[in-house]
């Protein structure tokens, strides 16, 4: 048995659809702009059992790690060690770090460490679009809308500071030349010759756009500085 659909039935169905759509919250549009991020880097320093001094190989590896990480002067470096030789090993590692650069070194006690000292630091800072971040500041698994375009812009921009604060644009250099060319093209043949000899300002402006006449044949053009007409 079929029941006819009344107009008020259609209205109720439409209202129910609108209410259901209102319950769906549209996600917030990502914030525009850029920030700086740094990827944490870590390096294990190996010690011989019961030893408190670094071997030549471990010393070289530690220096290469610090230089390869691109740490800026004043960067914070954490040295975590444990066991009875922790203090001596931390001092040995800190001495190498002081010789490699001026860093802010923090000594941390790590009871789980045995013969390995963990050196951790914040890596080199990079520009990162805020559009490519979650609202809580974490990195998303998939690139949000507009993220790839902002990443490409950060790679192509001439001055990285322009991403944070733009420069003032100067006047358009082509504007006076275009106005002079338009005025010149609107004149008749005789008026062009007169305009080229009457007003020095107009002659100089048009001369920047239209070259002087060359040649004596039928295709010769009018000279801006008072030449002959075709």
C-alpha positions in Angstrom: 0.0 0.0 0.0 1.4 3.4 -1.0 0.9 6.6 0.9 0.9 9.9 -0.9 3.7 12.4 0.0 2.2 15.6 1.3 4.0 19.0 1.0 4.4 19.2 4.8 6.2 15.8 4.7 8.7 17.2 2.2 9.2 20.3 4.4 9.9 18.1 7.4 12.4 16.0 5.5 14.2 19.1 4.3 14.3 20.6 7.8 15.8 17.3 9.1 18.5 17.4 6.5 19.4 21.0 7.4 19.6 20.2 11.1 21.9 17.2 10.3 24.2 19.4 8.3 24.4 22.0 11.1 25.6 19.3 13.5 28.7 18.6 11.3 31.5 21.0 12.3 33.6 22.3 9.5 37.3 22.2 10.6 39.1 25.4 11.2 41.0 26.8 8.3 44.8 26.5 9.0 46.5 29.6 10.1 48.5 31.5 7.5 52.2 32.4 7.9 55.4 30.7 8.7 57.4 29.6 11.8 60.7 27.9 12.5 61.1 24.3 13.4 64.0 22.2 14.3 64.3 18.4 14.2 65.9 16.9 17.3 69.1 15.0 16.7 70.9 12.5 18.9 74.3 10.8 19.0 75.5 7.9 21.2 79.0 8.1 22.5 80.5 4.7 23.3 82.9 4.1 26.2 84.9 1.1 27.0 83.8 -0.8 30.2 84.9 1.1 33.3 86.6 3.8 31.1 86.1 7.5 31.7 88.0 8.9 28.8 87.0 9.0 25.1 88.9 7.1 22.4 90.2 9.0 19.4 87.6 7.4 17.2 84.6 8.4 19.4 86.1 11.9 19.8 86.2 12.3 16.0 82.7 10.9 15.6 81.3 13.3 18.2 82.9 16.3 16.5 81.6 15.2 13.1 78.1 14.8 14.6 78.1 18.4 16.0 79.3 19.9 12.8 76.9 17.9 10.6 73.9 18.9 12.8 74.6 22.6 11.9 74.2 23.7 15.5 74.3 27.5 15.9 76.4 29.1 18.7 74.5 29.0 21.9 72.4 25.9 21.0 71.3 23.7 23.9 73.0 20.3 24.0 72.1 17.6 26.6 74.6 15.0 27.8 72.9 12.1 29.5 74.9 9.4 31.3 74.4 6.9 34.1 76.4 4.5 36.3 79.4 5.0 38.6 81.4 6.7 35.8 78.6 9.1 34.7 80.2 12.3 36.0 83.6 11.6 34.5 82.2 10.5 31.2 79.9 13.6 31.0 82.9 15.9 31.6 84.9 14.1 28.9 82.1 14.6 26.4 81.5 18.2 27.5 85.2 19.0 27.0 85.0 17.9 23.4 81.8 19.9 22.8 83.4 23.0 24.3 86.3 22.6 21.9 83.9 22.2 18.9 81.8 25.3 19.5 80.1 27.5 22.0 77.1 25.6 23.2 74.8 25.6 26.2 75.6 22.1 27.7 73.3 20.5 30.2 74.3 17.3 32.2 71.4 14.9 32.8 71.4 11.7 34.9 70.2 8.7 33.0 70.0 5.6 35.3 69.3 3.3 32.3 72.5 4.2 30.5 75.4 1.7 30.9 78.5 2.4 28.8 76.8 4.8 26.3 76.4 8.6 26.8 73.6 10.1 24.8 74.2 13.5 23.3 71.0 15.2 22.1 70.4 18.7 20.6 67.9 20.6 18.5 68.9 20.3 14.8 69.2 23.1 12.3 66.1 25.4 12.1 64.1 25.4 9.0 61.1 27.5 7.8 57.9 25.7 8.1 54.4 26.9 7.0 51.8 27.1 9.8 49.3 25.7 7.3 51.3 22.4 7.5 50.8 22.0 11.2 47.9 20.8 13.4 46.2 23.3 15.7 48.2 21.8 18.7 51.5 22.5 16.9 52.2 18.9 15.9 52.9 17.8 12.4 50.1 16.1 10.5 50.4 12.7 8.7 49.0 14.1 5.4 49.7 17.5 3.9 46.7 19.8 4.5 45.2 22.0 1.7 47.6 24.6 0.6 50.6 23.2 2.5 52.5 22.1 -0.7 52.2 25.6 -2.2 53.5 27.3 1.0 56.5 24.8 1.1 57.4 25.7 -2.5 57.1 29.4 -1.8 59.6 29.0 1.2 62.1 27.4 -1.2 61.8 30.0 -3.9 61.6 33.2 -2.1 64.6 35.5 -2.5 64.7 36.8 1.1 63.4 34.5 3.9 62.5 37.6 6.0 59.8 38.5 3.4 57.8 35.5 4.6 57.4 37.2 8.0 57.2 40.8 6.9 56.9 42.1 3.4 58.8 45.0 1.9 57.2 48.2 0.8 56.6 48.3 -3.0 57.9 51.3 -4.8 56.2 53.1 -7.7 55.8 51.3 -11.0 58.6 52.3 -13.3 56.6 51.6 -16.5 53.7 53.9 -15.6 55.2 57.3 -17.0 56.5 55.5 -20.2 53.1 53.9 -20.8 51.3 57.2 -20.4 53.7 59.0 -22.8 53.2 56.2 -25.4 49.4 56.4 -25.2 49.5 60.2 -25.6 51.8 59.9 -28.6 49.8 57.2 -30.4 46.6 59.2 -30.0 48.1 62.1 -32.0 47.9 62.5 -35.8 50.9 62.5 -38.0 51.4 66.3 -38.1 50.6 66.6 -34.4 53.2 64.1 -33.6 55.9 66.2 -35.2 54.6 69.3 -33.4 54.5 67.5 -30.1 58.0 66.4 -30.6 59.3 70.0 -31.0 57.0 71.9 -28.6 57.2 70.2 -25.2 60.6 68.9 -24.0 59.0 66.8 -21.2 56.7 65.0 -23.6 59.6 64.5 -26.1 61.8 62.9 -23.4 59.0 60.6 -22.1 58.1 59.4 -25.6 61.7 58.9 -26.4 62.0 56.4 -23.6 59.4 54.2 -25.4 59.7 54.8 -29.1 63.2 54.7 -30.8 64.3 57.5 -33.2 64.0 57.1 -36.9 66.6 55.1 -38.8 67.0 54.9 -42.5 65.5 56.9 -45.4 63.3 54.4 -47.1 59.5 54.3 -47.2 59.5 52.3 -44.0 61.3 55.0 -42.0 59.6 56.1 -38.8 59.1 59.5 -37.3 61.9 60.7 -35.1 60.9 61.8 -31.6 63.5 64.5 -31.5 62.2 66.5 -34.4 62.9 64.2 -37.4 60.9 63.9 -40.6 57.6 62.1 -41.2 57.2 59.2 -43.6 
